[in-house]
Amino acid sequence: MKIGILGLGTVGGGVWDILSTTKFQEYDIKVKTALVRNKSKYISYEEQGLNLTLDPYEILNDPEIDTVVEVMGGIDKPYEYIKYALSQGKHVVTANKAVLAKHMEEFLALAKNNNAALLYEASVGGGIPLIKPLKQNARINNFYEISGILNGTSNFILSKMSKEGLEFADVLKQAQEKGYAEQDPSDDIDGTDMARKISVLSSTIFKKHLPLEHIQINGIRHIEKQDMDIAKKAGCDIKLIAKSNYENNNYKAAVEPVILKQNSIFAQVSDEYNIGMAKGDNLSEVSFYGEGAGRYATANAVVSDLLDIYNHEAIEHLAVDFSSTKVNPILADYYVRLNDTNKIEELKAKLSSYNLINLHKGAFIAEKITSSEIKNYADEINVANQNYFIARLDDALIPSELL
Amino acid sequence: MKIGILGLGTVGGGVWDILSTTKFQEYDIKVKTALVRNKSKYISYEEQGLNLTLDPYEILNDPEIDTVVEVMGGIDKPYEYIKYALSQGKHVVTANKAVLAKHMEEFLALAKNNNAALLYEASVGGGIPLIKPLKQNARINNFYEISGILNGTSNFILSKMSKEGLEFADVLKQAQEKGYAEQDPSDDIDGTDMARKISVLSSTIFKKHLPLEHIQINGIRHIEKQDMDIAKKAGCDIKLIAKSNYENNNYKAAVEPVILKQNSIFAQVSDEYNIGMAKGDNLSEVSFYGEGAGRYATANAVVSDLLDIYNHEAIEHLAVDFSSTKVNPILADYYVRLNDTNKIEELKAKLSSYNLINLHKGAFIAEKITSSEIKNYADEINVANQNYFIARLDDALIPSELL
């Protein structure tokens, strides 16, 4: 097996390191070439026998390279390179949920037609063996629900707010200083990253594509200390959770903050850790917990995929239904908090046909509603900058417990 | 693939049911014959086309049967049949941790010499995909610790004591009435079942056999409400936990009650649920959670193994080191409770070289000690019926937190 790596950053360098350990001397696996943006930074790799190139096509057109690892990030260029690699019959291993969520249909067709493998264990849940065990069990067991805490940055922020009683903005600033959050953290805190991951998981486990634009997404950008305080006073916590569900021929999907009891497994997932959970007919509930990111955890997942290709255990091609399907938001009880006291009365008036429970002057619970209905009404009354916070109440939580 | 099933009880019947669903029409898999003790009870299976036999050798000598599923329980007969099947080159899938913990060396040699697969996903953690993901990751990542709550009966009893404030004997009686506990529950409550499982996991993940007789085992037979009360007052819980560890060329293994904080993942594993956790160099911590038993969860694991054999993904033979190695008990802080007030003073005197923290007249904590030392001293002073309770304090717990 001869490998080309697109991107020699944190994960790409970790893959090289793992494959250089003595464990891999017995395998006929060699990383031949890596795409970098600047050769001088990576001279130490060159000294260890790795070819460096600035031209991706030196990898993609190399007949000796049978497997391409894409760990460069972004969407447009990875799309171009993955497509090209698969069309040449090269196997592809990627950690890139963004490009997968957008282009999986085209990738799967190319992989099948060119008898190439397309594996992506590292794309969801970093170091957690999640996709492969679920994919394999989906051969036997009908899964009808997948959920998870699948973004380390947002979970780190919420954990710190919960433990230390801090405001969102202060924690975000700290996280950025420590490198736990990007300078532009939008994908993480607005829920986009998790929506991509739940879309990839749904394609893999349900064999049904749930497009990003149909997934209800509410992030944590507007959460305040007062929201966490209300939850904690009631023995609860707030977590950003992705969930997709298939029942009665009806798909539901959402990424949104959830208020859940502290004595639940999800509430114990702290800091940058992730968890993925699936429910099925034989396996009523299985969960997988571990590091959501990190150099060696993520690289370990990439190498796991590489070994499956090496051992010819990755041949089965996913048959995913990409036809357009209505994806519904989740019907539940929702916590709503809005600091503008005039607007909150206007919003409550709009929601008068629902059962509302007042928590204090700025916050209430609306029962049996969807977040999209609440957001539509908030738009109608022009809440400035959409500056309100909504969170779903977990099924195990009774609204009155928050009083 | 033609299968013979040894034992058509809960799990065996579940395997038949799953393989009879429409999902499996596309596979060339057929269950041909099942061993039963009494044909009349299983006539409905015969009507669906399954041969029933009272003679195991009708399966073991059938040249058409290439794969044997052993789900009959016990040790001696499964040992005989599995050995025979492997020596005939038949693949074996078993859910039987007792026979594996005792005879794995012989089984692995036979499997290798006869080019047969030996798989046992169902033997540990019932429906949790645990063994395969760990085994696969062990190819890449050096795991140095495995731990888990791996017995549903004992965990059900401890959960109920914790939630409802009941005495051990009352909960055990209820569990037996509901069928959650056997009439002779010794293997479950004394920790033997979990010791077998941690031995099987250690062989699989560390590639090192830790024999049962070298694993320190303390069960929950002598736990009382007062022990749980002390833990709960301190925001803790008590769980029966198996753990094995490999560091600095030194193996440690124990199955024992552990006092751990309620805000930990293990404390959230309730009732008959199980969890398995592994720590390694690339994967700092991964956990797998789900149903520890149950007809379809366990049968799902058996069928998962069968599909791996069907897809020729089970060929790699485990190379386990069976040489004799010293296995040490765990050095930690231990909670000790003894109702006989004379004996407890005698025991404390014996332990005078250790730092002791008194909790109340019948209970104390001994710091930095092993459970085997405490048990040896208790034996020396002849505690009647070994009627004392000891529990390890989790690493995250400081002894003074229990005051």
Interface residues (C-beta under 8 A of the other chain):
Chain A: I18 K23 G127 I128 P129 K132 P133 Q136 N137 R139 I140 N141 Q262 N263 S264 I265 A267 Q268 V269 D281 N282 L283 S284 E285 V286 S287 F288 Y289 G290 E291 G294 Y296 A297 A299 N300 V303 S304 L307 N311 E313 E316
Chain B: I18 K23 G127 I128 P129 K132 P133 Q136 N137 R139 I140 N141 Q262 N263 S264 I265 A267 Q268 V269 Y273 D281 N282 L283 S284 E285 V286 S287 F288 Y289 G290 E291 G294 Y296 A297 A299 N300 V303 S304 L307 N311 E313 E316
